[in-house]
Amino acid sequence: IRDRTVGLLDPDCRIDSSQVANDETRQFLAHAFVNNPTISFPDYSLGACMHIEHNQSRPGMNLLLTSSHGLADNPHASYSELFDVGASGKGVFIGTELYWQSTHNIWRLGLWRSTADTPHLDGSGSVQENYGVYLSSDHDLEGYKLNLRIGSANDKVSEAADFISLALETAWERSTLGVAVARTGVSNRLESDRADKYQSEIYWRFSLGDGLQVTPSLQWVKNSGFDASGTDVDDSLYIYLSLIHI
């Protein structure tokens, strides 16, 4: 079975997906537990994608091709700029993902590349394409669901050089509890006062009836923005949010 979509796409919904950590409106709110931060996803962008369903003899596949610059990536964030795909510095974003699925497990292995002119982090003024590899897997553990994410990107142009996270979800009759931890490794091309980022989040989503759901979320972040100096932002932050779904 092959599904094709062409038009204005949200690329991070097409690859690197997860049943546990992929929806900031009903699961984890922190970006690290929505998509792999080493993947240089464009924002809503013009493109095309194709999904090939897996079967017993071969894995499934997701293919994605979009402009490297989406709506929010363009200077004026206008819809007209989406059609200016040949502007200086722009390129394409390409993602190829294979997945293997069984009754209790899903494994996703992907490669991606952005051909846009991305500046080197060393301040040399040189530009280069960004690219990387990632792994995402979901596992059903008898009442618990686990997601593992691993990723790596071109550390010459990507501040997030490598990444690993674990997210766990368990559900009761009217509520769901989620806990996640992550480490994002900083590129060694940056200044010496930059350090790896560590994050954790816990949320509890519960129903109040009549389709109304509330999700309190507590997050902890160390070295936000990879800043270990503590001058711009405190080296440890606690964030509390609560969402209401109707």
Salt bridges, closest charged atoms under 4 A:
ASP16 OD1 - ARG149 NE 2.99
GLU53 OE1 - HIS51 NE2 2.98
GLU81 OE2 - HIS76 ND1 3.24
GLU97 OE2 - ARG108 NH1 3.13
GLU129 OE1 - ARG113 NE 2.57
ASP155 OD1 - ARG189 NH2 3.75
ASP162 OD1 - ARG183 NH1 2.67
ASP193 OD1 - ARG194 NE 3.80
ASP196 OD2 - ARG183 NH2 2.99
